[in-house]
Amino acid sequence: MRVRLSDVMEWLAPSRVHRPTIPPMEGRLTPNDRLDRSVALGSTFDVDDIVSLDGSVIATDGTALRRWDGGTWERVIALPGRAKALAVDGGRRGLLVAVQGTGICAVTLDGSVVVVCADPVVRQCVTALSVMPDGALLACVGSTSGLSWSRALVSGVSDGALARIAGDSVEMIADGLAWPAGAAPFTDGGYLVSLSHDHAIVVLGAGGGRARRELIANLPGYPGRICATGADWWAAVPYPRSRAFELLLDEDDVLNEMVSDLPERAWLIPRLTVEKDIHAPLQLGQAREMGEIKPWAPPRSYGLLLRFDAEGRVVESAHSRTSGRIHGITAVCELEGTVVVGSAGARTVVTVERQS
């Protein structure tokens, strides 16, 4: 058996070994049930990203886009591949969508689809899009090698990138990122980026490169897409952190055995939703009685949405606890003062009221 130096040090001097800590949810992050008390918009579908456009909500649905017309979700556009991210450009490009295997497309609600950027960097694994004040487009690429979120997490690979697209040119602003999942313009001309696997939201300078400043560090979850709202920003947090996951990620032998011997759906990692499967792995402290997993167990999925300011202070948050249903929050936008939230875990779109 291979013995690591860190294991020897822990045995010789346990007090000198640092283990990552997960901060408690307190203050403005205190758990509540705002998401479970939210209002659902229509039927369920395969939602991932949402944006507001001309007084309506546009949502991704696999290889199509849907529009909320106030009563139902109308299927408006068929795409050549799976829709990965959305953005709205107030200029000539209009609605932009990252299509897996194709690139960045400009679409109109009458069904036309035009490829505006087919650079290999943005043909796969685009996690988020954001339009800059100068009209350039920011694209987050979770993994330039095409790894899924789960595989990049368990392998420890940080090969994500942030690209700036202006016309036909694609400029790589930063690479080697730990799964960038959201981006937005920041107040000083830099870029606000959520690094999912680093549990952080950082500010990259306008010049890009490796220079960065942590705005919010050590979040209790894995942050995702960011939406600007006035002087603040919303951040979706699709996955929760748990000490059970942290321990597993620190044990290479156990992790490698899990990855090599078990299918990905059975890995003990965060999920967008709790699987209704008798083969789903239980976590430390979990108990199953009469087919129900008790809610006090460490959660594998959770619903969390937070709003923060330019100083990195959390202003408000909305939760769906372990026993709730609106888990796996992957997208957020505002429509006429109402906060619209996309829950991939519950396969639905809901609305919550913004707090003052």
Residue pairs with C-beta under 8 A, 6 or more apart in sequence:
1 253
2 253
4 252
6 17
9 16
9 17
10 17
19 246
19 250
20 246
20 250
21 218
22 218
22 220
22 241
22 242
22 243
22 246
23 218
23 219
23 220
24 220
25 31
25 220
25 319
27 314
28 306
28 313
28 314
28 315
28 316
28 317
29 220
29 306
29 314
29 317
30 317
31 319
31 321
32 317
32 318
32 319
33 319
33 320
33 321
33 324
34 318
34 319
34 352
35 303
35 305
35 318
35 319
35 320
35 324
35 326
35 329
35 341
35 343
35 350
35 352
36 303
36 320
36 321
36 324
36 325
36 326
38 318
38 326
38 341
38 350
38 351
38 352
39 350
39 351
39 352
40 348
40 349
40 350
41 57
41 68
41 73
41 340
41 348
41 349
41 350
41 351
42 68
42 71
42 72
42 73
42 349
43 72
43 73
44 346
44 347
44 348
45 59
45 61
45 66
45 73
45 347
45 348
46 60
46 61
46 62
46 344
46 347
47 59
47 60
47 61
47 330
47 331
47 342
47 343
47 344
47 347
47 348
47 349
48 60
48 83
48 84
48 85
48 330
48 331
48 342
48 344
49 59
49 60
49 83
49 84
49 85
49 86
49 128
49 225
49 330
49 331
49 342
50 57
50 58
50 59
50 60
50 86
50 331
50 332
50 333
50 340
50 342
50 349
51 57
51 58
51 86
51 87
51 88
51 95
51 333
52 58
52 88
52 333
52 334
52 335
52 340
53 88
53 95
55 335
55 336
56 67
56 68
56 69
56 70
56 335
57 67
57 68
57 333
57 335
57 340
57 349
58 65
58 66
58 67
58 68
58 76
58 86
58 95
59 65
59 66
59 67
59 68
59 73
59 331
59 342
59 349
60 66
60 83
60 84
60 85
60 86
60 97
61 73
61 75
61 83
62 82
62 83
63 78
63 79
63 80
63 81
63 82
63 83
64 75
64 76
64 77
64 78
64 79
64 83
65 75
65 76
65 77
65 79
65 83
65 86
65 97
65 107
66 73
66 74
66 75
66 76
67 73
67 74
67 76
67 109
68 74
68 349
76 109
76 111
77 107
77 109
77 111
77 113
78 111
79 97
79 99
79 102
79 105
79 107
79 113
80 99
80 101
80 102
80 113
81 99
81 100
81 101
81 102
82 99
82 100
82 101
83 97
83 98
83 99
83 100
84 97
84 98
84 99
84 100
84 125
84 126
84 127
85 97
85 98
85 126
85 127
85 128
85 129
85 139
85 140
85 225
86 95
86 96
86 97
86 98
86 129
87 95
87 96
87 97
87 129
87 130
87 131
87 137
88 94
88 95
88 96
88 131
89 95
89 96
89 106
89 131
89 135
89 137
90 131
91 135
93 106
93 116
94 106
94 107
94 108
95 106
95 107
95 108
95 109
96 104
96 105
96 106
96 107
96 116
96 129
96 131
96 137
97 104
97 105
97 107
97 129
98 104
98 105
98 122
98 126
98 129
98 139
99 105
100 123
100 124
100 125
100 126
101 123
101 124
102 115
102 118
102 123
103 115
103 116
103 117
103 118
103 119
103 122
103 123
104 115
104 116
104 117
104 118
104 122
104 126
104 129
104 137
104 139
104 165
105 113
105 114
105 115
105 116
106 113
106 114
106 116
107 113
107 114
117 137
117 165
117 168
117 170
119 163
119 165
119 170
121 139
121 141
121 144
121 161
121 163
121 170
121 172
122 139
122 141
122 163
122 165
122 170
124 141
124 146
125 141
125 142
125 143
125 144
125 146
125 147
126 139
126 140
126 141
126 142
127 140
127 141
127 142
127 179
127 180
127 181
127 182
127 224
127 225
128 138
128 139
128 140
128 180
128 181
128 182
128 183
128 224
128 225
128 226
129 137
129 138
129 139
129 140
130 137
130 138
130 182
130 183
130 184
130 185
130 226
131 137
131 138
132 138
132 164
132 185
133 185
134 166
135 166
136 164
136 165
136 166
137 164
137 165
137 166
138 162
138 163
138 164
138 165
138 173
138 183
138 184
138 185
138 191
139 162
139 163
139 164
139 165
139 183
140 160
140 161
140 162
140 180
140 181
140 182
140 183
140 193
141 160
141 161
141 162
141 163
141 180
142 149
142 152
142 160
142 179
142 180
142 181
142 196
143 152
143 157
143 159
143 160
143 179
144 159
144 160
144 161
144 175
145 157
145 159
147 155
147 157
147 159
148 264
149 179
149 196
150 264
150 267
150 269
151 157
151 264
152 158
152 159
152 160
152 179
152 197
153 179
153 197
153 249
153 269
154 249
154 255
154 258
154 259
154 267
154 269
155 259
156 249
158 176
158 177
158 178
158 179
158 197
159 175
159 176
159 177
160 175
160 176
160 177
160 178
160 179
160 180
160 195
161 172
161 173
161 174
161 175
161 176
161 177
161 180
162 172
162 173
162 174
162 175
162 177
162 180
162 183
162 191
162 193
162 204
162 208
163 170
163 171
163 172
163 173
164 170
164 171
164 173
164 208
165 171
171 208
172 208
173 191
173 204
173 208
173 209
174 193
174 204
174 208
174 209
174 210
174 212
176 210
177 193
177 195
178 195
178 196
178 197
178 198
179 195
179 196
179 197
180 193
180 194
180 195
180 196
181 194
181 195
181 196
181 222
181 223
181 224
181 225
181 238
182 193
182 194
182 223
182 224
182 225
182 226
182 235
182 236
183 191
183 192
183 193
183 194
183 226
184 191
184 192
184 226
184 227
184 228
184 233
185 191
185 192
185 228
186 192
186 203
186 310
187 310
188 203
188 206
189 206
190 203
190 204
190 205
190 206
191 203
191 204
191 206
191 208
192 201
192 202
192 203
192 215
192 226
192 233
193 201
193 202
193 203
193 204
193 226
194 200
194 201
194 202
194 223
194 224
194 225
194 226
194 235
195 201
195 202
195 223
196 222
196 223
196 224
196 239
197 222
199 217
199 218
199 219
199 220
199 221
199 222
199 223
199 241
200 214
200 215
200 216
200 217
200 218
200 219
200 223
201 214
201 215
201 216
201 219
201 223
201 226
201 235
201 308
201 312
202 212
202 213
202 214
202 215
203 212
203 213
203 214
203 215
204 211
204 212
205 211
205 212
215 308
215 312
216 308
216 312
216 314
219 237
219 241
220 240
220 241
220 304
221 237
221 238
221 239
221 240
221 241
221 302
221 304
222 237
222 238
222 239
222 240
222 241
222 270
223 235
223 236
223 237
224 235
224 236
224 237
224 238
224 329
224 330
224 331
225 235
225 236
225 330
225 331
225 332
226 233
226 234
226 235
226 236
227 233
227 234
227 235
227 331
227 332
227 333
227 334
229 307
229 334
231 309
231 310
232 307
232 308
232 309
232 310
232 315
233 307
233 308
233 309
234 305
234 306
234 307
234 332
234 333
234 334
234 339
235 305
235 306
235 307
235 308
235 332
236 305
236 329
236 330
236 331
236 332
236 341
236 342
237 302
237 304
237 305
237 306
237 329
238 272
238 328
238 329
238 330
238 344
238 345
239 270
239 271
239 272
239 301
239 302
239 328
240 270
240 299
240 300
240 301
240 302
240 304
241 270
242 270
242 283
242 298
242 299
242 300
243 284
243 298
244 268
244 283
244 284
244 298
245 268
245 269
245 270
248 254
248 255
248 258
248 268
248 269
249 255
258 267
258 268
259 267
265 275
265 277
266 279
266 280
266 281
267 281
268 281
268 283
269 300
270 300
270 301
271 300
271 301
271 328
271 345
272 301
272 327
272 328
272 330
272 344
272 345
273 301
273 327
273 328
273 344
273 345
273 346
274 280
274 293
274 300
274 301
274 327
282 288
282 293
282 297
283 297
283 298
283 300
284 297
284 298
285 296
285 297
285 298
286 293
286 294
286 297
286 298
287 293
287 294
287 297
288 294
295 321
295 322
295 323
296 322
297 322
299 322
301 322
301 327
301 328
301 345
302 319
302 320
302 321
302 322
302 327
303 318
303 319
303 320
303 321
303 324
303 326
303 327
303 328
303 329
303 343
303 345
304 317
304 318
304 319
304 320
304 329
305 317
305 318
305 319
305 329
305 332
305 339
305 341
305 352
306 314
306 316
306 317
306 318
307 314
307 315
307 316
307 317
307 354
308 314
308 315
309 315
315 355
316 354
316 355
318 339
318 341
318 352
320 326
320 327
320 343
325 346
326 341
326 343
326 345
326 346
326 348
326 350
327 343
327 345
327 346
328 343
328 344
328 345
328 346
329 341
329 342
329 343
329 344
329 345
330 342
330 343
330 344
331 341
331 342
332 339
332 340
332 341
332 342
333 339
333 340
334 340
334 354
337 354
338 351
338 352
338 353
338 354
339 351
339 352
339 353
339 354
340 349
340 350
340 351
341 349
341 350
341 351
341 352
342 349
343 349
343 350
